Structures are given as C-alpha cells and as structure tokens.
C-alpha cells in the first residue's frame, strides 16, 4: 500500500520535467527517459496494487472468521436466560452482521492508512517543494472543517447504532418466518408476515440512507474546502506564471499533486464516518463479550461420575423475576427407579429439569446427585450424566447418521445397529432413499414426529447415560407411533434413574412414584393407585383426561 501510495507523489513530480523539458524546451533526449520513468511508475503501482489486495483479503477474512468463531464460542457458554432475553436474529447479527461490518470498515481504514495517507503525504511533499506559499493557500479552508465534521460524526454514530439494531430485528423476523412456515401457511398468514417484513425492511432502508447521507457529508465538506483552496491558488499563482516568476511545469506539477490529493483526501475524510459506523458494531460486540455466564464450573470440581445416581431436591426455591416458580420443592428419586412429574401447565415441572441440569440455579435449597450438590460437578460432567428425550426433538439439517452420532467417532456399527433396533429406527430407515445417509432436513422436517422421537431415543441409547429425562416424549404422537416410542422408552429406562414429565397419565401407570406439582410445590406423591385412592389433584387430572379421551 505504501508503494502504491508513494507512486502517486512521484508521478506528480515527474510532470515538471515532462512539461518544462519536453513540451516547453522541446528536448528530444528527454522524451525517452521521462516516458520510461512514467511507464515504470504505473507498472510498479499495478503490481503493488494486486499484491496489497491479495494480502488484505486474506488478512481480513481470516481475522473476521476467527472473531466469529470466538464470539460463537463465548455465546455458547452463556446462561439459558440470556437466550430468552435476546432473539436469535439479534445474536446472528452480533456474530455475523457486526463482524462483517467491522471487516469492511477495517479494510477501508487499513487501506486509508497504508495507501491513501502515504499517497497524500507524498503529494504534499511535491506541492511544498514547488511552492510552500501556494500549498499554504491551498489548505487555508481546512480548519473550517473541524466543527462540522465533529457534528456529522456524532450523527453517523447514532444512526449506525440504530441501523445495527434494525438489522437484528429484521433478521429475527426472517428467522421466525422460516421456522414457522407451516403454521403461517395453515393460517393463511403469508400477506400478514410479508407486511411485517416490509415494515422492518422499510425501517432498515431509511436507517441505511440516513447513515450513508451522514457518511457522504464529510467528503462533501472536503470538496468545499479544496474548491476554495484551488480558487485561492489561482488568484495568487496566476499572476506569477504570467510574469514568468514560475514555469508552466512547476504549476502543472503543483496542480497535479493537489488534484491527485483530492481523492485520497476525500477517502480519508470518509473514514471518519466509516469509523463511527464500525464503532457501533464494535460496541455491540464488546457488550456481548462483556456478558459473562453466572453458571460456571466450580473451582474444585467433584469426580466426574458419582457413586450412585439417586436424585434429591431439598427445599428448592426459584423465581423468574417477580414470578416464583418453585416454592420449597422436596423429593427423592432412588437410583434405578422411575419418577413421574405431573401437574397443570406452569406448575414447575420443566423447571425441575432445568434446575437438575443446571440450566438455571435455584435461589435457595440444594439439589444433589449421588449425595453431591450438582453445583460441585463440572458442567460437562454433570450434563454428561443425562440423556434427554423431549416433545420438541432437535434434529439438525444433516444426515441421520450425523444426527445419531453427534460427532462421536468411538461408536461401532454394531452398537449403532443395536440402538437403531431397540428404538425401532431400523423399521423406517430401510425405506429411506439413502438409509442413514438421508438428510433429516431443517429441524428434522423430512421425518414424521414419531420417526424424530425414535431417532432421539436411539441417540439417547448411544449416549448410555445413567439418568434419563423424558419431557412429554409421546404427547404429540399418533397411537401407533406412541406405542412404538413407549416401548423404546421402556427399554431405554431399564436400569436407569428416570424422571418423566407426562400429560398422558396412562403412560406413567407403572412409575415407581408420581409427584404432583401445583404452583411450584409437590402437593401429592405416591403410586398411580395410591393417588387415585386419595381423591386429590391427581384424581381430578385423571378424571379430566379420562373425560377428554372419551370425548
């Protein structure tokens, strides 16, 4: 960049001998060496330009890719509550959009320093060597730019912050549309969603135009100052040339140097606006990096595997803001047994799972596994104790094999086949066009609900963990799929400590104990028959469901 920028100054300097020796004095011997010198300058400039663009592309994309990876690594360690407070679109814009904005602006800044600043300095040296007074007159309007530039920069920064925020909301709107495409079509919401996206897009267009207008103002101010400077130079230098005090070559060298300085000066002026735009993205990234997780590994962690897998909740309290969710929850799940959690929506069933797996920590009380507080384990070791099968089975847009193995390379084909057979996955894999190499589709959309559940059960079997968490695993299935999944779950839960959240009470008749939660408390506990005999809340739930089934 320095070589490319420096050649501009040399080119302006070469115009003086070209005009004075060739055009004015008519010296034929000067034609060849002046022409070769100018040709060499353009060759050097061309080679330097190609080299710097290759280097900058490599540096820029390598650095931005590394930053994106660092940001994603940081985001993945944040608490679950952070993801509830920040939409996917905003996070995508932080990791992708803001980093790309920084990459673009940073390339401009480095190019400005490495090429335009050097070019501008070399051109000013040529102008000063011709006539310092002319140079001083040419830049007489520069001080007038300071105050307007500061005002414009503050405006650009404000608009840049708004633009990045709007971009995040627009990305969120797209994310919600594409993930909810089925209900959108079923409810004929295409026009409604299109209007909402149009509003977000219009906001982004207006914010972009205002930001660009602010950025364009600074170079415009430079144009005014330079135009004023040229006018002043002509007034002061014109009489000198007419009187023969300065040669035409000197004036052309000066005029060319100042003219060539025009573009790098405008680009450098534009960088003040680019810096403000980049600063908005930088501050958003800094804010993300400054967010630290509260759920972290202990300083002195316990052993990875507990001696037993009995689970105990002791007087656990938890509130989300001002809303209490768990109010003194107490229960014990003996190792190797099955405990079911039932209750109305909002009773705290899912929160029990979240506390157990440390997706959230309780405010008071204690949760232990094998006699050790869950907060004494490393997060990776703690969550390595659980296999989870939920009603919203997460499948990635990858092959079935990749969805089952999840990057594990230590599983044999025999172990994989056993898990597929036990989970009844083998029954439908054979009918798929590519077998296990078939793409699951976005969120597993190429499979039915029952097939997705069976894949999740096979995945849990392959994890082979001592504790099993089932969260409404059969609530959205038809009768045949439910029977197959329930049979697979029964195999999966053998010899494991199992906690089940279930709305279909028929699926938990054989549970060793059933806990009935109501408003964050365990209000009843016992077996299915014992709870029915008591005639309490469980009996009411059973009657409500039985009546719904009959209907």
N, C-alpha and C positions, 0 to 999 in steps of 0.2 A: 504494500500500500504506500509506503514511504517513497519507494522508487517511482511508482505510478504518479504520485502527487508531485514529486520533485521534477519530473519531466515537463510539467506544465510551466514552471518557472523558467526552465532552460529554453523552452520553446519561445516564450515571450522575449527573452533576452536575445535569441537568435534573429529576431525580426529587425533589430537595429542594423547589423551588418548587411542583412538582406536588402533593406531599403537604401541605406547610405552607399554601400559598395557596389551593389548590382544595379539597382534602379536609378539612383541619382548620379553616381560616378561612372557607371557603365563598365566596370571592370569584369572582363570575361573570365579571368582566372578564379574569381570569387564564386562564380556560378556553381562550379562542380563541388567545391568543399562545403559551401553553405547548403547545397541540396543534399549532399551525403549526410551532413550533420543532422539536418531536419528529418530525413528518412530514418536515420538510426534512432532518433528520439522516439518516433512512432513505433518502430519495431520493439524497442525496449519497453515502451509503455504497454503495447499489446501483450507481450509475454508476461510482464508483471501483473497485468490485469487478470489474465487467465489463472495465474498461479495463486493470487490472493483470493479469488472467488472459490477455487477448489479448497484451499485451506480453510476459509471461513465457513463454507458449507459443512465440512467435516467437523470443525470445532463446534459450530452452532448446534447441529443436530445431535452430536454426541453429548454435549452438555445438557441440552434440553431433555433428551431421553433419560439421562442419568438423574436429572432433577425430578422427572415424572415418576421414575421408579422409587426414588427416596420418598416422595410425597405419598405414593400409594402405600409403601411400607409403613409410614407413620400413621396414615389414616386407618389401616387395618388393625393397629394396636389401640385405637381409641375405644372408649366405652360405648356400649349399645345406645345409651341415652343421647350421645352426640348424633347418631344417625337418625334418631327420632326428631331431633331439632333441626336437622339440615337435610334438605331434599337431595335425592340423587343428582338432579340436574345441577345444583349448586356445587356439589362435590366434583362432578365431572368437569365443570368449568374451572374449578380450582386446579385440578390435576392436569387438565388438558388445555383448556382455553387460556388461562392465565399464563401458563408456562409458554405456550406458543406465542402469546403477545410479547412476553419478555424476550423470547428468542428473536422475534422480528425486530423489536426495538433495539436489542443489544447489538445485533449485527449492524444496524444503522449507526449506532454510537461508536462502535469499534472502527467501522469504515470511516466515520467522520474524523476520528482522532488520527487514524493511521494514514488516511489518504487526503481528505479534504483539508485538515489542519496543516499538514505538511505542504500541500499544494498552495494553500493560502499564504503561508509563511514565505515560500519561495517566490511567489508572485509579488508580495510586498517588498521583499529584498530587491527585486528587479526595479520596482517602482521607486524605491528610495534611492537606488543607485543612479537612476535617471534624473530625478529632481525631488529632494526631500520636501520642498515647499509645495509642489504640486500634490504630493502624497498627503501632506497635512490638510490641504484644502479639500482633497477628495473625501477624506473621512471626517470632515467637520460636522456632518449630521449624525454621526454615530452616537454621541451622548444623548441625543434626543430619543433614542430607542429604549433606554433603560426602564423608565417608569411604565410606559405602555406594555413592554414585554413582561414585566412582573405581574401586571394586572391580568394579562392574557393567560399567563402560565397558571395562575390560581384558578381561572375559569376552566382551563383544559383539565386540570386535575380533578375538579369537582365533577365535570361531565364524564371523565374517564371512569371514576368510581361508579357512577350511575350506569354507564354502559356495561361494565362487567357484571353488575347486579342484574340488569335486564337480561343479559346473555344467559345467566344462570337460570333465571325463571323461564326463559324461552326453551332452554334445553330440558328443564323439568317438564314443561308442557308436552314436548315431543316424547319424552320417556313415558309419561303417563298414557299418552295416546297409543303408542305402540304396544305397551304392556297390557293395555285394556281394550285391545282391538275387538275382541269377541263381544263383551258387553256393549261396546259402542255400536257395533253392527246390529246386535239383537234389539237394542233400544232405539235404533234409527237416530243416533246422536252424531252422525257424520257432520252435518251442517253446523250443529252447535259447537263441536270441537274445532271445526275449521274456523269458525268465527273467533273462538277464544285464541287460537293460534295466530289468527290475523291481527288481533289486538296486540299480542305480545310482539309480533314482527313489526307492526307499525311503531310501537314504542322503541324498539331497537333501531329502526331506521331513523327516527327523529333524534335519538341519542347519538347515533353514529354521525349524522350530518352536523349536529352541534359540536361534537368533538373534532371532526375534520375541519369545520369552519374555524374553530379556535386555533388548530394547528396551522391552518393556512394564513392566519392573520400575522404571525411573527415574520415569515418570509416577505409578506406584503410590506411590513414596516421597513424591512431591509431594503426593498425596492425603492421606497420613498427616499430613504437616506442616500442610497447610491445615486439615484437620479439627481438629487440635489447636489451631490458631490461632483458628478460629471459636469453639471451646469457651471459650477464654480470654477472647475479646472479650465473649461473652455474660455470663460471670461478672463482668467488670469494668464493662461498659457498661450492663447491665440495671438495676442499682440507680440509675444516673444518670438514666436515662429515667423510671423510676418516681418519682424525687424531683423531676423537672421540670428538671434541670440541662441536659439535651439534648432536642431536639424529635424527634418521630417522623420528620419529614422528613430531619433530619440522619442519624438512624440508618439510614433506608432508603437514602439516598444512599451512605452508607458500606457498608452491607451489599450493595447492588447493585454498587458498584465492586469490592468484594472477590470477589463471586460471579462477575462478568464477568471478573475477572482470573484466575479458576480455569482456564478453557480455554486462553488464550494461555500461561499459566504451564506447564500440562501439555504443550502443544505444544513450547514452548521446552526443557522438560526432555527431551522425547522426541528432540530434535535432538542431544543428546549421544550417544545411541545411533546415530542416523542418521549422525552424523559418523564414528563408528568404522566403520560399515558402508561408507561412502563411502571412508574412508581405506584400507580393504583393497583396494578396486578401484583407487584412485589409486596405491598402491604397486606393484601388478601392472603398471599402465600405465607407471609410472616405470621399472620393471625392464626392460620391453620397449624403452622409448625409450633407456635406457642401454646396451642391447646394440648395439654398433657393428660393421659389417662389416669384415672383415680384407682382403677382396678389393675393392680400390678403384681408381679411376683414378690413373695416375701424375701427379706434379706437372707434368712437362713431357712431354706425350704425343707419340708419333710421328705421322707423317702417317696419315690415315685409311686409305688404300689402299697396300699395299706394291707395289713394282715387279714382283714375281713372287709366286707362291703355293706355292713349294716349302716343305715342312714338314720340320723337323729336330728330333729328340729326341736330346739329348746327356746320357747318364749320369743319367737321371731316377730319383730315389728318392722314394717316398711311402709313408706308413704311416697307417692309421686307428687311432689309439690305439697299442696294442702289436702290432697286426697289420700287418706290411709287405705292401704291395700291389704296388708297383713297385720292382724291385731293379736299378737300373742299366740302364734301357731306352735303347737306341740304335737309331735308324733314320732314314732319309731318304726322303721321298716327293717325287720330282721333280714340278715343276709340270706339270699336264695329264695325269698318269698316275693309274692306279688301284692302290691298295694294299689288300690284304685282311688282316684280323687274325683268326686262328683260334686255338682252344685250348679246353681244358676250362673249365667254369664256375669262376669265381674266379681265372682266370689273369691278369686285369688289363685285359681288352680295353675294357670300358666306362670304366674309369678313365683309359685313354689319351685317350678322347674328352673326359672331364671336365677333364683337365689342359689339353688343347689349347684348349678353350673357356673356360678359367679358371673353371669351376665350383668348382675346387679348385686350389690352388697346390702345386707339389712342394716337398719339404723341401730337396732339393739337385738340381743339374742345371739344364739350360736347354732351353726349347722355343722355337723360332723359326719365323716365317713370313716369307718373303722376306728372310731374313737378320736380322730384328729380333726381339728377345725379345717373346713375347706379352704380357709384363707392361709393355711400353713403349706399348701401344695403350690408348686409352680402351676401357672395357668395351663401350660401344655400338658403337664402330667395329670392335672385334675380333669380336664376335658377329655383326656385320653382314656378315662375310666368309663365314659358314656358312649352308648350308641343311641341315636335319636331317630325315631320314625314319626313324622307328623302328617297332618292332613294336607299341608302345603309342601309336597315333596320337591326339593330343589334338585333339578337336573340341569346340567349345563348343555350348551349347544355344541356338544361333542359326540363322539361315538358312545354306544352303550358300554363298551369295554372301558373307555376312559372314565365314564361316569361311575363305574363299579370300582375300578382300581384307585382312582383319585391320585395318580402319580406313584403308587406303590409298585416297586419292582421285585418285592420279595415273595410274591404270591405265585404259587404253581398253578398250572392249568387244571390239575386235579382238585385243588382247593377251590378254584373258581367254579368248576363244574358242580361240585358238591353244594356250594352256596346257591347256584342257579337252580339246582334241582329242589333243594329244600324250600326256596322261596317261590317255586312254581314259575320261575322266569323262563326255564327251558321250554315250557309249553308254548310260548308265543315267539321266542327268539328264532326258532326254526322256520317260522313263517315269514320272517322279515327278509327283505331282499338281500341284505348283506350280513345277516346274522348279528353278531356282536359289533361288527364294524358299521352298523347302520347309525346314521346321525339321529340323536334324540330330538333335535330341533330346539328352537328357543324355549327355554323353561320346560323342556320335555314335551313340546306340543305335538310331536309325531307319535306319541304314545297315548293310550287311554289312561283314565285316572287309576284304574285297577292295575294296569301294567306299570305305571310310575310307582305305585305303592310297593309292588313286588320287587322292583329294582331297588327301591330304598331299603327293603328288608334284606335283600341279598347283600347290599352294601354294608348293612349293619352286621350281618353274619360274618362278612370278611373282616370287619374291624375286630370282632371277637373280644368285646369288652365285658367286664364283669357286671356293669349296671346298664339296664335298658330303660329308656324313657319313651313312652308311647303317648303322643298327643293327638287325640281324635283320629287315630290312624285309619279308621274304617268309616268315618262319618259321611263321606261323600260317594260311597261305592254302591253299586247295584248288588242284589242278593248273591249272585254267583261270585262276583269279584270279592264281596265281603267274606264269603265262606272260604275262598282260597287264601285271602290275605290273613284271615283269622287263624286258619290252620298253620300258615307260615309263621305268624306271630307266636303261636303256641310253641312251635319248635324253637324259635329264637329265644323265648323267655326261659327255656329249661335251664336249670342250674344257674340262673342269673337273678340278681336283685332287680325287680321290675316295678316301676311306677307308671301307672296308666291314668291318663285323663280321658274320660269317656262320657259322652252324652247318651249313647245307646246302652242302657243298663243291662240289656241282655248279653252284652259282650263281657261283662265282669262278674257274672254269677259265681265263677269258680275262684275269684280272687281271695287270697288269704285274709285280707281285711279291706274294708271300704271306709274311706274318710269322707264325710260330708262337710263341705265348706259352705259357709254363709257369711257374707260381708267380712271376709278376712279371718274368720275363726273356724276351727274344727268344732262343729256342733254335735256331730254324731260319729261313732266309729263302731265297726263290727263286721260280721259276715252279711251276705245278702239276706239270708233267712232271719238272722237276728235283728237286722234293721227293719225288715218288714214287720216283724212282731211288735216292734216298739211303736209303730204308728206315727213316727215323726216326719221330718222333712224328706227323708229318703222315700218313705211310703207315698208322700204327696208327689214327688218326682216320678215315682214308678207308676202311679195312677194316671198322671198327666200323660206320660209317654204311652202307657197302655191304651188310653183313650185315643191318642193321636194315631197309634198304629191301627186301631180298629177303624178309625175314620179313613 
